[in-house]
Amino acid sequence: MSHRSAKASLIFVFLLAACSDSHQASLVGTPAPLPPVIVTRDDSGLPAGCKVREVADFISKFFDAFNRADRSQLTPFFASSIQWYTVTDAKGSMTVSTRDDLMGYFADRHKHHERLGLLKIRVSGPSWHGGGDIVFLLTRQADDLDGGTHGQPILATGKGAMFCKEPAIFVWAMATGSGFAECPEPARIPANTVIACAR
């Protein structure tokens, strides 16, 4: 390879990396405002850090960091002692059991432009582990899912567990589906509003 060709190749690689970094930076951006939460059933006995509204906001913040591909903000949402994070959909099932592997999975999902949105969540606790248990309904949208990046999101339901004092998720399992009858619902649900309740 000539000196001129080598120099051109280096410039191309540099520009490609710069574009990639720029794209990543544009994804990270500024945190979005939290969606409004309607609490339809409360429980004063829930532990501090796991009150209904606190948990709904916490999960919405997690989804916002995920949607912006902000890995530095994503990591603290999960306990260092995470037990498992499982996703089941038309492509099959995926399970990771370390935080490092989870961040690797998230990086792969970001390549497919996946976005998550919280619709409904139910909170209970304190559980046997001292924290809170959650049941949720959410939306997923990605270019390798049925809805597609520009199509309709798909629905997924799931369960999880989290610590409360220093909020962190240590169990998460979700699968494609729409069945969720955990919370009383108001007669009218405004757009982009999260419905949340205690058990």
N, C-alpha and C positions, 0 to 999 in steps of 0.2 A: 504493500500500500504506500502511495506517495505521501509526502509530508502534507501536501495540500488536502488530499482525501482524508487523511487522519484528522487534520484540524477541522474539516467540515463535519466529520462524524462526531467529534467531541462537542462541537457547537450544537449539533442536532440533539445529542443526548442531554446537554445542559438545558436546552429549550424545552425538551419533553419533560424533564424533571421539574422545571419551573412551572410549566402548565399544570402538572399534577399537583404541585404544592399549592398553586393558586386555586385550583378546583377544591382541594381539601379545605383551604382557608375559607372559601365561599360557603362551604357546607357548614362549617363550625358556627360562624356568625354569632348573633346575639340571641340569648334565650328568649323564647316567645312568652307572651303573657299567659298565665295559668288560665285554663278554661274555668268558667263558673261551675260551682258544685251545688247541687240540690241534695240536702240530707233528708231522706224520707223516713228514717228511723234511727234514733241515736241510743247510746248506752253510756251512761256516766261511769260505768265500771271498767271501761277500756283503759289499758295502761297509757301513761303519758308517752307521746310519740306515736301512739297507735290509735288515737282518736279518729273517728270516721273521716272528718275533713282533712286531718293531717295526712292520713294514708292516701286519700284521693289525690291530694296535692303532690305528695311524694312520688306516686306512680306517674302522674302527669309530667313531673320534672324529669323522671327517668326517660319517659318516651320522648320528651323534647330533646334531651341530650343525645338519645339514640338517633332521632330524625336529623339532627345536625352533624352526626358522625363525630361528636366531640368526645374522643376517647379519654381524655384527661378528666372529664366530668363524669363519664360513664362508670369508671372503675369504682368510685366510692359508694355507688348505689348497691354494691354487692359485698357481702361479708367475705373476708379472706378464707373463711371455713365453709364456703358454699358447698352444699350437698349435691344438688343437681339443677340443671336448667335444661328442660326438654321441650322440643317443638315437634308436633306431628301435623303433617298436611298431606296433600296429594302426592308430594315427592317422596314421602316416607317419614321416618322418625330420626331425630337427632338429639343426642344427650351429651352434655359436657359436665364435668364435676370439679373443675378448677377454674379459678377466676381468669387465669391466663388463657386457657382454652376458650373460655366464654368471650373474651375480648377478640380472639381470633375468629370466632364464629360471627361476632358482630361486624368485624372488618369485611368478612365475606358477604354478609347481607347488605352492607353499604355499597358493594360493587353492583348489587342488583337494585339499588335505590329504594330499599325497603323503608316504609314509614309505619309507625304504630300510632293508634289513637285510642284513648280510653273512653268507653261509653258508660259502663256501669261497674260498680265494685261493692262488695259486701265485706265487712270487717268483723272479726270475732277475736276474743282473747280476754285475759291472758291464757295462752295455750300451755300444753305440757312443757314446752321449751321456754316458757316465760315471755314469749313475744306474741305477735298477732298472726292470725291466719286470714287469708284473703281468697275470695272467689271473684272472678271478673269476666267481663265481656269487652272485647276490644276489636278494633279493625286493623287489618294488615293490608298493605298495598306495596307491590314490588313488580318489576318487569318479568319475573319468572313465576309469578303466581297467577291464578286464573283471572283475577281482575285486571292485572297489568298496571303499569305505572300511570297510564292515562285512562284506565278503565275504573270500574267500580271496585272498591275495596272488598276484601272477603272478611267474614266474621270469624272470630276465634274465641273460645271460652277456656278458662283455666283456673288453677288454684296455685297458691304460693304461701310462703311463710317468711316472716321478717322479724328482726330484732327491733325493739322500740326505743330504748334509751338513746342509742346512737343508731338511727334507722338504717337498716341494711337488709337486703333480700338474701336469704340463703337457700330457698327452695322456690322453683318456678316451673310450672308445667302447663303448656297450652296446646290446644288442638283445634283444627278447623271445626266450626259448629256455631250454632246460634242460640242454643237452649240456655236461658238465664231467667229464673223466676225467683231470685233471691231478695229483691227489694220491692217495697210498695212503690208505685209510680204515680206521679201527679197526673192530672187530667191532660195537661199540656207540657211537653218538654221542649224548651227553646233549643234552637240549633246550637251545636257545639257545646252542649252542657253535659256535665257528668252527673249521673244519678248515683248516690252513695247511701249506704245504710249500714247499721249494725245488725248482727244476727238476731 
